[in-house]
Amino acid sequence: MALFHKDLQVDAINSTMAQCGVLLDRTLFYSESGGQISDCGTISTNEVCIESVHVCIIIELPLFE
């Protein structure tokens, strides 16, 4: 997992950060693909609730070494 704010990777996210990114290795959210829009929902814990606005797939190349 990695956290991003304004295109920079950060160690933590706080309430002053209006928009942020969360990079996950897997998720139950459907990503935008084939003309279908992505799912929306929330990722939450006892301390934080993050609203999903846009879900996309990021593939790092090379896939095989």
Secondary structure, DSSP 8 states (H G I E B T S, - for coil): -EEEETTEEES---TT-SS-EEE-S--SS---BTTB----EEEE-SS-EEEE--------S-S--
